[in-house]
Amino acid sequence: MNEAMGASAPEPVRYQTMRAETVLASEQSVLRLIARNTPLPELLAEVCRRAESLLGEGAACTIMVVDDDGVHLRIGAAPSLPESYSSAIDGTVVGPQAGSCGTAVYTRRMIVVDDIEADPLWDDFRDLAMAIGMRACWSIPFDADGHEVIGAFAVYHRDVRRPTIEEEALLRDISHSVGLAVHQDRIARLLAQSEERHRVVLEHLHEGIVVQSRDGIVLACNSSARRLLHVEGDMVGRQIGTVMTRSYHDNGELVADHERPTHRALRTGEPLLGLTLGVELVDGDVIWITENVVPILMPGETEASSVLVSFNDIGPMREAHQQLRFLATRDSLTGLYNRVFLADRMDAMLSERDPRGAQANVAVLFVDLDGFKKVNDTAGHEAGDALLRSVARRLLQCVRETDTLARVGGDEFVIAVNGFGDAGSLAALARHVLDAIAVPFAVAGNEYYLGVSIGISMSPNDGTEASELIRNADAAMYHAKQSGRNNFQFFTVELNEQLQRRFMIEQGLRKALSAGELSLVYQPVVDSRHSQIVGAEALLRWHSEELGHMSPSEFIPVAEDTGIIVAIGDWVLEQACMRAARWRRTIAPNLVIAVNLSPRQFNDGLVERVAQCLQRSGLDPRALELEITERLLMGDSETLLPMLNALAAMGVRISVDDFGTGYSSLSYLKRFPLHNLKVDRSFVAGLPDHHDSVAITQAVVAMAHSLGMHVTAEGVETAAQAEFLRSIGCDTLQGYFFSVPVGALAYEETLARVADF
């Protein structure tokens, strides 16, 4: 049977005089071992042997220590038990039925098992104990300062028996000594681990750490300090003056001895942070550092006896800053001048005066590469960078020493011509550039062909300031691109007027939304078989207070270029959905509203904005058709496809607008979740008499139907066109034959009537 006894039972009259002296001598011996920092396994084994000597023949002692996981017991010592038995019980789980030791730790009480063979606590270990002749086991837990139980001391006996009162008292005394030893060992290990962690941290810090005394003796340092200060071996115990000789301020002036940061910190007791110094080492090198100097004030001290210095080598950073100062005027990729230097240089050119006091003639050629983006996208950025460097070298061969060549953008360059003769000389320079770039480029084993679009502006007619000349040359370059690319154009009065007009449109658009100048009109979409209105396309209109009524073909490209179209497009979507939801509730339950989306709107938030718009308006997603262009589908499909899939999964319909005018391809029709194709009005205009228009329209309708898509013909203006489109199975029709785009109230009135054309 087993019996649990309180860990703090009343003390009996414990030992006879002779035995008491022996016990006392044994305890003193254990305490001496603890004081000598004897290794714990050796100390615990000695405790077990002394306890066995005191307990007499037939006793075998063991000490088990709670593992760091708090769940298992590990053998601390068992000098008289077989190794096989110790190994078998090592790792015993603490619990209410876990032998004598496991149960003692679990219950925090002494457990006496006088008959292992009959006691259920030993069900899992009985055969092991019986095999080595053990018949009884008494175990008492020991703790750490009266708190956490950290192990158990156990006595095995070869006879079935209980401990005497004297033996029980002996077990309690021994467990107290063992608890003290194990607890002290734990504290020592924790301190060692903590010190090691701090040492490892300090050793692995990239910054140097030095602790020095008031008289300059190094008390501690890490490996980074030795590396940065070029010291081999240990620095501890050395005078800091044997490592470094003098220091310099950031401006190069010598630091006076009394102004050294360590002296100042010790004198004032205040830390000095973020100092920049040059330190001359004993080997003659000067290293530049930033350092923090913190005085160390120990408890009880009134003034600091040492300082901690932490520092970083900023030599490479200083070199980088010098390089940055150089690069401030240079393009890092090509080595050409950059935009900043160009502006300064042009200001200097324009400030020059000829002998008559007139401003010097300065011209700007704004050069933009044609076809570079395709190379960059297909061959990669490394090939693109190499190509730009080759372009820069060829352009340098085209300009004079008095001219300035700069790279001002990804594939944009500017030539500032100082003192040109006339427009003819500038045209000759432009042709020279065109010819130079026309020669194939050999990059990474491949040949690449590029062109350039060049815009030219001249002072004083096209501007008297650098920014004005560059801006006007840029506008002329843009005109060159619109004129077919790979050519040059001079800035003109007409171009200037166009530029001014565009600027006014842009300024007006930026306030049009808040000023309430934008509105929507709706053009009916008619079912071709029944001539019933089944939907509408929402179209944007702008009546500017300053500019009057604006054509969408004029203001929408400006909105696209500037990005204003994103906010306007969100407003159009919101208004159209609200209006359509109301019409579906009150007049036309099956109406579908079509809204054009700009490529600019395809960003990370598009799907969420559409979902929120549908939720706020209450419009069924199946009643919304979003129109996109073919050019968009041919762009970044990896980004576009997930968005279109998400919109289609919501139930929103996707329609391709102006189909046939872009890069019509069966591959993207199959790849993207498309529901409708809109035949461009340029094909509809030739119906039903123009053979090519008829053939193309029939092919589009047949192809779309074979892919499960609907077809809408836009720009229907005559009965003959409508009839032909009905005859070939075009699903829906749209155009002036049915109705011009009208305001919301007029469209609502049309819906209220039965439309039969």
N, C-alpha and C positions, 0 to 999 in steps of 0.2 A: 504494500500500500504506500501511497505518498501523502505527504502533509505539507501544507504551505505555512510558513512561519513569518511573522512580521519582521521587517528588516531592522526595526529599532526596538526590539523587545527589551524589557528591563534587564539591566546587567546583574547577573548573579555573583556570588563569591566565586572568582573565576579560576584561579590556579593555586596549586600548592606552592610553597615558597621556592623549592628547587626548580619546579617546572616554570614558575613565573619568571625566574631569572633567565631561564633558557629562552622563553618566549620574548622577553625584553631584548636579550642579546640578538635574537634573530631579527626583530623589528629594527633595531639600530643598524644592523648589518645591511638590511634592505634600504634604509634611509641613506646610508653612506653610498650605496650603489647608485641611488637616484641622484645624490649630490654630485657624483663623479660623471654624470651623464653617460652611464653605462648603456650600451645599445639595448633597446627594449627586449628583443628576443632573449638575449643573454640574461638580463635582469629577471624576466618572468620565469625562465627556466630555473634560476637560482632560488626564486621564491618557492617554486614547486618542490624542489629538492629539500629545502629547509622545512617546509610544511610536512613533507612525507617523513622527515626525521622526527618531527615533534609528534606526529600522529601514530607512529610506530609501524610495525610489520603489517603488511597486507593493504596498506593505503597507497594509492597512486593519484597524484593531483594533476589537474589540467586547468588552464586558463583560456577562456574563449572571449574574443573581443568583437564587439558589434562592428560590422563592415560600414564603410562610408555611405552605403545605400540605406542603412537603417533597417534592413530586412534580414540580412544573413549574419551568421556568426562565423568568425574565422579563428583557427587555432593560433593562440598566442604562444603557448608552451604546453608540452605534455611529455616531459623527459622520460617518464617510466612507462608510457603506453607504447604499444607497437606502432610503427610508422604507418602500417596498413590501416589500423583503426583510426589514427589521427586524420589520415587522408579521407577516410570514409565519412567522418562526421564534420569535416571542414566544409563550410558552406551551409550548415544547418539553418533552416528558416525559423525565425522567431515566431512562436505561436503558442496557443494554450495546450497543445498536445505534442510538444516537440522535445521529448526527453526531459531531463532535469534542467540543463542549462537554457535551452530555448524557452521552456516554460517559466523559469525563474526570471529571465529578462522580460518576458511578456507580462508576468504578473507583478514584477518588481518586489517579489518576496522570496525568501529562502524556500527551496523545494527539497524535501527529504524523501527519497525513494529507498525504503529499506529492503525491498525485494524486487529486483528488476524483472525476474521471471514472471511475476504475477501482476506487475503494475502496468495499466493501460497507457501511461505516458511513454512507455518504452516500446510500444507496438512496432514502430518503424526501425528501432535500433536494437531490439532485444537480442536477435541472433548474433549481431556483431559483438555486443558486450559479453554474452554468455560464452562465445567462442574464445575469448581471451581470459575467461575465468572471473569476470566481474559480476558481483551479485547485488551490490548496493551502490547508490550514487546520491551524494548530497551536494546541492549547488546553491550558492548565494550570489545575488547580483551585486555589482559595484557600480557607482555612479560618478559623475563629475560634479564635485562641489554640491552634492545633495540634490542635483537636478536631473539631467539626462542620464539614463542607464547606459553604460558604455561597455558592459561585458558581464561575465560571470566566472566565479572561482568554484571549481568542483573537486570533490574527493570521491574517488572510486574505492570500493572495498571488496575484498574477495569473500567476505562473509555476509550473510543476510543479517543486517543489524542497523540500528539507529545510532546517531551520534550522541555521546554523553553531553551533559550540560557544559562540561569543560571543553569538549571538542567543538561544540557549537559556538562557544565564545571564541575559541581559537579561529574558527572559520570567519567569524565576523571581523576579528582583528586583521587577519591576513587579507580579507577582501578590501578592507579600508586602505591598507598599504598598496595593494595591487591597483585599486582605483586611482590612488594618488599618482602612481607611476605611469599608468596608461594615460591619465588626463594630462600630466606634464609632457609626455611624449607627443600627444596630439597638439598641445599648444606649441611645442617646439617645431613640429612639422609645419603647422600653419604659419608660424613666424618665418620659417625657412622658405616656405613657398611664397609668402608675401615678399620677402626680401629678394628672392630669385626673380619674381615677376617684375619688381621695381628695377632690378639690375638688368633684366632682359630688355625692359622698355627703354631704359636709359641707353643701353648698348645699341639698340636698334633705331634710336632717334636719329634722324638725318641732321639735326642741329647739334652743334657742339655744346657740351655742358662742362663747366669748370666751377668747382667750389674752392675758394682760396681764403686764407686767413687774413687777418688785419695786417700782418707783416709780410704778406705776399707768398706764403707757402701754399702749394697746391694740396688741398685736402682730399679732393675726389675729382675724377674726370671720366668721360666716356670715350669710346673708340672714335666717335666722330670728331671730338675735340682733338685727339692725337692726329687724326688724318688731316684735318683742316689746318692744324698748326705745324705740320710736317715733323712730328715728333715720333721717333722710334723708341719702343720700350715704354716704361711706365713714367708718368709725370708726377705721381703722388709723392710728396715729400720734397719736391724741387721748388726752387724759387721761380716765380713766373717770369722774372727777368732773364732767366736762362733760356727762355723759349721765345720771347718777343722783346725787342729792344726799344721801340718807340711807336707812336701812333699819330695819325693825321686826321684832321677834320675833313669833311666832305669836299671842301674847297681846296684841299691840299696843304693847308697850314698845319704846322706841327702842334700837337696837343701838349700844353705845359704839364709838368709832372703833377702839380697840385690840382689840375683840372681833369686828370684821368677819371673815367667814369667810376672805377672801383673806389678811388679815394673819395669822390664826391658822395657816393652812396653810403659809405661808411661814416663820413663826416655828418651828413644830414639825416641819415636813417630813412631816407625816401628812395623808392625804386626809380630807376631811370629806364625808360622804355623806348624802343624804336630808334636807337642811335645808329648813325652810319659813320663808320670809321675805316681808315686804312691802317693796317697793322703790319709793321715791318718785323719779319722773323729773323732769327739768328742766322739763317742761311742766305739772307739778303733779299728774299722775296717779299713783296708787299701784297697782302691779300685784303680785299675789301669786304667788310662784314656789316651786317646789321645785328645789334646786340641789345639784350635786356639785362640790366644789372639790378639784382634784388638783394638787399641786406637781410641777413638771417639773424633773427633775435630769438635766443633760446629762453625758455621759461626762467624767470628770476633775474634775467639780465636787463640792465638799463640801457645798454648800447650794443649794437651788433658786433659780434666777434668775427664774422666771416660774411662773404657775399657769394651769391650764386650768379654766374654769368652764363647766359644761353645766347648762342650766336649762330648765324648762317652766312655762308660764303655767297656774296652777291656779285662776285667778279664776272661770271658769265652773264648775269643780268645787266651789269653795266656795259659790257661789250654789246649785248643785244640792244640796249638803248642807243648806243652809238650807231649800231647798224640801222636801227629804226629811224634815227635822224637822217641817215643817208636815204633810206627807203621812203622817207616822207616826200621825196621829190621824184621817186622812181617807181615804175611798175615792177613788182617782184617777179612776174613771169617772163616778161620780154626784155626787161632792162631799159625800156623806153621811159621817157618822162611821163608823169601822171597828170591827172586833171589839175591838181593844186599848183604844180609848177607851171603848167601851161597857162593858167590864168595869170600868174605873176609875170611870166615872160611876156604875155600879150599886153599886159598893162604897161610894161616897160617899153615894148615896141610902139604902142599907141601914144606914149608920152614923148616920143622923139619928134623933133621938128626939123624940117629942112631949112636951108639958109634963108628962105623967105618967111619962115615961121609957120609954115603949113604943116599939118599933121602928116606923118609918114604913111605911105600906102601899106596897109596890112590886109591880107586876105586869109580866109579860112577854107580849107577843104575838109569836109566831114566825110570820112570814108567808112562805109559799113559793108562787111563781107556778105555776099550772097551765097547761100548753100552751106554755111559753116555749121549751123545747128544740126543739119542732117548728118554730117560727118561726126560731130560730137556724140550724137545719139546712137549712131550705128557702130562706130569704131571705138568709142569710149573716150573718157576725159584725158587719158594720157596721150592718145593720138591727137586729140583736139588741142592740148597744150603745145605739143610739138609743132603742130600746124601753125598755131599763132606765133610761135617763135620764128618760124620760117617766113611768115608774112611780114613780121617786123623787120627781118633782115632785108627783105626785098624792098620794103618801103623806104628804109634808110638809104638804099642806093638811088632812090628817086629824088631825094631832097638835097638842097644845098646846105653848106655849113651854117649859113645865116638863118636858115629856117628851123622851125622846132616841130619835131614829130612826137606825139604823145598817144598813149593808149588810154582811152577815157571810159571804156566799158568792156563787156565780154568780147565782142567782135567789132568794136568801134574804135576808130583811130582818127586823130585830127592832125592836119598839117597846117601850121601857122606860117604863112609866107611873108617875109619881111621885105618890103620894097619891091613889089612886083611892077612890071612894066605896064601891061594892059591886060584886058580880059583874054586876049589871044594867048598870052604866055601862061595864064592859068589853065586855059583849055588844053594847051600842050602838056602841062604837068599832069592834068587829069588823065589824058590819053596815055601818058607814060605809065601812070599807076595802073590803068586798066590793062595795058599790055603786060606789065610785070606780073600781075596776079593771074593773068590768063594762062601762063605757062604752068603745066601740071606740077603738083607738089609731090615729092616722094617722101613718104613717112612710113616707117616700120614695114618696109617692103611693099607698100601699096602706093598707087597713084591717086591723087585727089584733085578734082577740078573745082575751082572757086571763081566767083565773079565779085565785082564791087559796085555798089551804088554810091555815087559821090555828089554831095551838095556843096555849092561854092557861094560864099558871101564875100563882099569887098567893102572896106572902109573908103570913104566916109558914107557912101550912099546907103549901104545896108546896115550901118551901125557905127558908132564911135567908141563903144565899150566892148570889152572882151566877151562878156556874157551875151550881149546882143548879137554879136557876129557869130558866135558859136550856135546860139539858138536859131538864127536865121539859116545858117548853113545846114543845121539839122533838119529844118523844115524843107529845104531844097533837096536834101538827101531822101527824105520821105517821098517827095514828089518824084524823084528818080526811080524809086522802087515801084511807085504806082504806074510809072511809065514803061514798065517792062523789065526793070533791073538791069544791072551791068551797063550803066551809062552814067553820064554826069548831067546835072542841071544847075543853072545859076539861079540864085534867089532873085525874084522879080517883084514888081509892084503888085501884080495880080496875085502872086503867091502870098505876099504880105497881107493882102486883103483877105485871102482865104484863111490865113493864120489868125488874123484879128477876129474874123467871123467865128472861127472855131473856138477861140478863147471866150468870146461872149456867150456862145452856146454852153460851153462848159461851166462858166460862172452862173448862168441862168439855171442850168440843171441842178446845181448844188443846192439851190433854194426852192426849186419848183415843187418838190414834194411837200415841204413844210408850208409853202405859200398856197397850197391847194390849186396849183395850176394844171395838175395832171388829171386826166379822166380816162374812162374806158368806153369804147363803143363795141357793139356786138354785131357780127355778121352771121346770119342764119346758115346753118348746115342742114341740107334737105335730103331726105331719103329718096333715092332715085326711082324706086319702084312705085311708091305711093305718093310721092310729091308732098310729104309731110315734113314739117320742121322737127328735127330730132336733136338739134343741138345748136351751139354757137361757138364762134371763136372770139375770145376777148382780145381786143386790139387797143394799144396805148395811143393816146393823143395828148398833145401839149400845146396849150395856148399861153404864151409868155407875155407878161405885162410889158416888157421892153421890146421883144422881138416879134410879137404877134403870133399868128398861127404857124406852128413849126411842122414840117414834114417829118414823119418817122424816119424816112431814108436819110435825113440830114442829122437828126439829133441822136438816134439810136447808136450809130457807129461811135459817136463821141462818148456816149454813156458807156459803151463797151470798152473803149480804149482807156478811159479813166477809172473804170471800176464802179462808177456810180450806178450802173445797171443792177448791181446786186441788191441794193436797198430798194430801187424802183421795182425790180422784179418781184421781190417779196411783197411789196404793196399791191402789185397787180394780182398776184396769186391770192392774196387775202381778200381783195375786193371781189374778184371773179367768183371765188368759192362762196362767199356770203350771198352774192346775188343769185347764183345758181341754186343754192340750197333753198332760198325763199321761193324761187320759181317752181322748183320741184314740189314744194309743199303746197303751193296754191294753184298752179296752173298746169304745169307739164311734169308729171311724176317721173318720166323716163328721160328727161333732158340730160345731155352730156355737154359739159363746158370744156373747151380747148384753150389752153394757156401756153404761150411760147416761153421756153426757158433759154436763158443765155448760157453759153459755156462758162461764163464767169461764176454762175450760180452753183456749178457743180463743185462743191467743196465739202468739207467734213460735216457741216451742219445741215446739208440740203434735205436729207431724208427726215431728220427730226423736225425741220421747219414745215415740210409738207404735212407730216403727221399732225403737228400742232394746229396747223391751219384747218385741216379737215375736222379735227376735234372741236375747235372753236366755232366753226361754221355749221357743224352738224351735217356736212355734205357726205353722202355715200362715196367712198373711194372709187367705186366703179363709175361714178358720174364725172370723174376728172380725167381729162386726157392732156398729157404734157407733151408739147411738141419740141423736138430737138432737131438739129441739123445733121446732115451726112458728115460734114467736116468734123463735128464733135466725135462721132463714132469712130472716125479714122485716127483719133488722137491717142491719148493714154488710156487704152482699154483696160489695163490692169486696175486702174483707179475707178474708171467709169462703170465697169461691169457689176461690181458689188452694189453700187448705188442703184442702178437700174433694176437689178434683181430684187433689192429690198423694196423699191417702189412697186414693182409688179406683184410682189408677195402681199403687199397691202391691198391690192386690188386696183391700183391706179393703172390707167392705160398709157402706153408709150407710143407716140406717133413720130414718124420721120417726115419733117417738113421739106418742101421743095425737092422731092425725090427726083433724081435724074440729073441734077445740076452739079453735083459734086463727084465723089468717087464711088459711084454705085457699084456695089459688090455683093454677090450672093453670100460670101463668107460671113460678113457681119450681120446680114439678115438672118442667118441661121444661128449665129453666136449670141446675139442680144435678144432680150425678151421684148420683142416689138409686136404691136397689135395693129398698127395702121400705117399705110403709106399715103402721102399726099402728093399727087402728080402735079409737077410744077406748071404754072400758068403758061410758060413758054411753049409747052407741048399742046396744052388745051387750045391755045390761040390758033393753031394750025388745023384744028378739027372742023369739019370732017373731010376737008378737001386735000390737005397736004399729006402725001404718001408717008413720009418719014414720021410725022407726028402720029398718024394713025397706027403705024407699025409699032412705034415705041409705046404708045398708050396701051394698045392691046397686049403687048408683051408684059408691061408692068402689072396690069390687072390679072392676067393669067398667072404670072409668077407669084404675086402676092396671095392669090387665092390658093395656089398649090401649097404655100407655106402656112396656110391658115390665118392669113391677115386680111383686114378690110382695106379698101382703097377709097380715098377721097380725092376728087378732082377740084382744084381751086382755079379761080379765074374764068368761070363759066359765064359767058356774056350773051349767048344767043340760044334760041330754041333748038337750032340744028346741032349745036354742040351738046346741049343737054340730052337730046334724043339719041345721038350717037353713043354717048357715055352710058345711057340706060341700056342700049342695045348690046353693049359688050360686057355688061354686068358690073359696072362701077357702082360701088355701094352707096356713096353719099356724094353730094355736089355742093359747091359753094361758089358764089360769084355775084356780079352785078345783075345778072339775068333774074336772080331771085330777090336780091336786096343789097343795097349798099350798106356798109356798116352804120348802125344807128345807135343812138343813146339808149340807156337802160329802159326809160319809160316807153319809147317808141317800140323797142323790141318786145316789151311786155304786152303792149297793145297788139302786136302782130301775133304773139303767142295766144292771146285771148281769142283770136279769130281762127277759124279752121283754114290753114294755108293750103291752097290747092293750085298748083301751077300746071 
